[in-house]
Amino acid sequence: MITKDYYPIFIDLSNFRVLVIGGGKVGTKRALAFKKYGADVSVISLDFSQDLLNSDIKLIKEDANNIDRNVLEKYDIILTCTNNFELNEKLCNIAKNLRKLCNNPTNPENSNFIVPIFYSDNDLEIAITTKGKSSILAKEILTKITSIANSPETRNLLNAMYGVKTILKKKVVDPSVRYSFYHKIYNDEKFRYYATNGLIEKALHRAEEIINDKQ
């Protein structure tokens, strides 16, 4: 169980060099995921899964025991995914001493960042971790959250609030005043009724009424 506190962030990986050490099931999953999100990914291993061989990820056939500080310092993010627990910990410690981000799936406590269970689409990204207690429960919680997030009412409200944000940026210069309006509009019964029922034009008209009444 992880006892550390982690700050949750969402990052653009397009300019990051990622090294995955290990070409098995876990290494493959991590490598393909980081590649999907734009990272420059390399995998070091003596053996590679078929999925990695079929990918355009850079594969380096090398014994992970030969990896040293000089290799790790070339990368921004390191994931130690071999089946050798001691080696994973050793390499992750070296990476952290180099001020790199390192994830050790075989010992989360040894990591300085977590790879969470997550959901992503064009409008929402939701991530969750139980800090190593139970990935199965994390998946169940995520399923329940995404069922709410994907309801028509939630999506309609999200679209309406994006419209409100656009209006307020045009009409209200002061960020603190805009912040106050966001809450007034969001909690307004008429606005929420229109918004959740997909009546976006009426919802935005109601939002403008609230803005005009308070100015």
N, C-alpha and C positions, 0 to 999 in steps of 0.2 A: 504493500500500500504506500502511495506517495504522500509524504508529509509536507512537501514544499508548497509554496503558493506560486501560481503561474498567472501572468497577465495575458488574457486572451486578446489576440489580434488577428486580423485578416491581412495577408500580404500579397503583393504582386511578385511572383517568382521569376519573371521574365529575364532579369539580369543576374540571377543567382546561379552559381555553379554548385551542383549537388553531387555528392559521392555516396553511392550505396555500396556497402561492403557485404557481399553475399548474394549469390544468384539463385537462391531457392525460393520457396513460396512467399515468405515475408519480404525478402529483398525485391522480388518481382513486383509484388503489390505496391510497395513503396515507390519503386523506380517508375512504374507506369503512371502512378498517381501524380508524382511530381512533374513528370514529363508532360502529362495532360495539361497541367497548369502553367506550362511555359518555361520551366527550369531547364538549364543545360545539364543533363544528367549523364553520369558515368557510373558503370558498375564494375567493381573488381571482384573476381571470383575465379576458381579453377573450373567450375561447371556453371552452365547457365540454363535456365528453364527454356522451354520451347517458345513461350510468350516473349521472352527477352530476345531470343534469336530471331524472332519474326519482327521485332521492333527496330526502330532506327536509333535506339539508344546506344551510346558508345560503350562497348564491352571490352574490358581489359582483362586478359587471361593472366592472372598472377595469384600467387599464394598470399592470402591475407596476412599471414605471419610476417611477410616481408614489408608490410606497410609501415612507414615511419613518419616522423614529424615533417620531413621534407615533402612527402606525398600529401599529407593532410592539409598543409598550409596553402595548397593551391585551390582549395575549395571553401565555400562559404557555409555549406550545410552538409553534415555527415550523418549517415545512418548506419549503425553497426548491426548487421542482420545475419551474422554467421551462426552456426550451431555450437560455437565455442564460447561459452559464457565469459570465461576469463579474458579471452582475446577481445571480445566486444567491449568489456569494461575498460581494459587497458587502452584501446584505441579511442574510446570516448573520452577518457581522462586526458589523453594527449590533445585531442581536439578542443576540449574545454579550456585547457591551459593556453591554447593558441587563440582563445576568445572566439571560437567557432561555435555555431549551433550544432548540438549533437543529440540524436535520439537513439537510445539503446532499447529496442523492443523486448529484449530478454531481461532487462532490469530498469524499469521506468525511473526508479530512484536515482539511477546513474545519469539520467538524461537532464538536459537543461531546456528542452522543449518537448511538448506532447503532440503527437499526431492524433487528433480527436476523431470520433465518429461524427460524420457530418452529412448534411444535405445541401444541395446547391441547385438553383435554377437562375433564370435571367433576372429575377426580382429579389430573391431571398437567399441568404446563406445562413445555415443554422449548424452550430457545432456543439458537441457535448462530450465531456469526459467524466468518468467516475474516479479519476486519479488512480487507476489500476485496480479498483475493487471488483468491477464486473463489466466487461465489454458487452455481455449479453443484455444486461439491464440497460446499459447506455443505448443500445440499439432499440430496445422496447420504448424507452422514454422518447427517443428521437422520432420513432414512428407515431407516437401519440401527439407530439408537438407538430409534426409536419401534417398530420390529418387536420389539425386546427388551422395551420398556416395555409393549407390548400383548399379550405372551404371557400365557396363563392363569396360569402359575406366578408371574409378577411381580405380576399383579393380585391373585391370591389372597394373596400375601405382604403386599402393601400393605394389603389389608383387615384381615388379621390384626394387622399392626403398629398399625393405627389402634385396633383393639380393645385391644391391649396398652397403648397410650398412655392410653386412657380408664380402664383398670384402675389403672394406676400413679398417675394423678392423684388417684384416690380413695383409694388405699392408702398412698402415700408422699408425705410433705409436702416433704422436702428435695429440691430440684432436682438437686443433685449426686448424690444416691443414686439418684434416678430415672434419671439419665443412665447410671449404672453398670448398672442393671437392664436398660435398653434394649439395651445391648450383650450382656449375658449371655444374655438371651432370644433376641435376634436370631441369635446364633451357636450356640445350642443345637441339636444335631442333630435331636432329637425334635420340637422346636417347628417347625423349618424343614421337616421332612418333612410334618408335619400341615398346615402353612400352605400350602406350595406345591402340595399336592394338594387343596386346597379343603376340608380338614377343619378348619374354623375353630373350631368348639366345642372340639374336642380340642386344637387349638393354644393356645387361650386357657386351657384347663384346665392344660395343661403350663406356661404362663406363670405361672399362679397358684401352681403347685407350686414353681417356682423362687423366686418372691417370698417365699412362706411359709417355705421352707427357709433363706433368707438373713436373715430378720428375727429 
